[in-house]
Amino acid sequence: MPRCAHPANRVGLCPVMGSLWSQDVTRPRRDALEHDLSVDVAVLGAGIVGLTTALLLERQGARVAVLEGRRVAAGASGYNTAKLSSLHSLAYRRLVGTLGSDAARAYGEANEAGIAQVFELARQLGIDCDLRRKPNYTYTESESDLDQVREEAGVALGLGLPASYVENVDLPFPVAGAVRFDEQGEFHPVKYLEGLAAALDGPLYEGTMATNVHGGQVRTAGGPVVSADHVVVATHLPFLDRGLYFARCHPERSYVVAGRTADPPAAMYLSTEQPAHSIRAHGDWLLVGGESHKTGQADAAERYARLEAWARERFAIEPELRWATQDHMPVDAVPYVGRHDPLSSGVWVATGFRKWGLAMGTAAAELLAAQIAGRDHVWAALFDPQRLRPRASAKTFVKENANVALRFLGDRVVKRGKPEEIAPGAGRIVGAGFGQRAVYRDKDGKLHELSARCTHLGCIVNWNTAERTWDCPCHGSRFAATGEVIEGPAVRPLTGP
């Protein structure tokens, strides 16, 4: 393994950057769209929401085309710990408190339905994706959290979920207690998504980034236009600002390290402490996740080092792989699934999955397919993107948007460094005020200077020390070291200063 230069890494060796799910899969390369196209439904994004929605729509008789800016599963769907679960930390006691029992029950039912749908589609399509049932636990090591854990188990059981309170788990360190959900699932997400992609009848175009949707037409960065009666925006966070999802969610980065173990745990786990830690095995690999923070607002290399140290201490493993993912956290803790905005009758959206987008994303696809076909659905009110829930959302909305305002203004007056201080393979912001530049020095010593202003709404990007990207601390847009868009809501690259 290469040596780690960051001082927080005590061992001095870096695991290889790359998701476990991309290590052992032979994946076809798909062409970019090179001509105008007309279909019934254009699906933007080839993650679990987009591909499942496309397949369900085709089964309803629709002509569907999928447009993906990079590759199948290139986003959060291929960079996660791959748990299929309706146990989301201590979510149900909070949902009952803010939204009521009926909403909390619908939330749980949707996730359970998503798990069942993954198993059913894998069976129908013969997808070999290491899919299996396992229990999932939310555990605490602290006696002070026990009342909350017991309450969560009782509330979830009362909502009809497969919950129980337990004190014995198969972890190599003591816990005080845990919520257990039976019959949850785990799988290999990239194998599953490639299986869905292979089952589509209509075209799937990779390397085709949508940049605008208006009047039934999807415009792409390469020039071709797709005309469609309906457009599904399944791009993780919508790039269309008219829905204001960037203000109703905040982005978080989370980290995963993986190493081999001779004694993997038999179940899946998430802790209650902050920062939380996620644990699961895949064969003889142990995956440990955690160290979340708002995108662009922490040192990624330091977070990896902390996570690796925790994994060594608790499991005596040596991490060999590391990767990160990004999630969008809705202000009322419920995803947005449905009509994109009041003025766009044929545009649909699914976003804000709060780190639980595999089962919930599959359920979202079911809801979108029903709504596009004009059918009522029991989950529609809960996930309605136009909902107003001030009791559940006002505090978080004000806090997160105040943070955005602070970064937008404050980052322009921070004292910056000089280009000559930048080492090969590193980047930093230089200059001051509205003339700040994002400067990267490549391995050959050549400097690449870009405007430091995010092309979404103008916040100043920050250098990601581990992944060598420019990350926006306001709404989570991410750019390659040389400026290309990696993740929206931005659709335009960073350009010269």
Order of alpha helices (4+ residues) and beta strands (2+ residues): beta-beta-alpha-beta-beta-alpha-alpha-beta-alpha-beta-beta-alpha-beta-beta-beta-beta-alpha-beta-beta-beta-beta-alpha-beta-beta-beta-alpha-alpha-alpha-beta-beta-beta-beta-beta-beta-beta
